[in-house]
Amino acid sequence: MRPQNTLDWVAFVFLLIGAFAWAAFVTDVNVLDRALEPIADPLDDVVFVLIGLSGIYWVGRVLGLGPRPARQTGR
């Protein structure tokens, strides 16, 4: 399933960030914490929450739980 609108793309980008962060976490390196802590300590927590919400959003999209596009009649 491809991203189709702006919200899809934003959620998809956060999923990619989360995937790379998780891969780095497995190697005991928290990339988001190292990158965002010098800017603002709570910022990495906000990004992790956005990653989680993006995951929930995409699970809903894949399962077809989102709003359905309006059907056009062929009149």
C-alpha positions, -999 to +999 in steps of 0.1 A: +000+000+000+014+034-010+010+066+008-018+085-009-021+118+009+000+142+031-010+124+064+000+091+049+034+104+039+041+120+072+031+088+090+052+068+066+083+090+072+079+086+110+077+048+104+109+049+085+126+069+113+113+044+138+126+015+118+161+029+117+159+039+154+148+004+163+176-011+142+201+011+160+185+003+194+192-034+188+229-025+186+225-005+219+228+029+202+198+052+207+201+074+176+171+096+183+183+103+219+218+112+207+205+134+179+178+152+197+190+154+233+213+184+227+184+203+212+158+195+238+156+165+261+118+158+258+120+161+220+131+125+215+101+114+237+077+134+214+093+117+183+089+083+198+052+090+205+047+102+169+064+070+157+040+050+178+009+069+165+022+065+130+024+028+135-012+026+148-023+048+119-007+025+093-020-007+109-055+009+105-048+018+069-035-017+060-065-033+077-089-010+059-102+007+090-098+043+077-123+064+059-134+050+026-131+071-005-164+084-020-176+063-049-184+081-081-214+071-100-210+067-138-238+090-147 
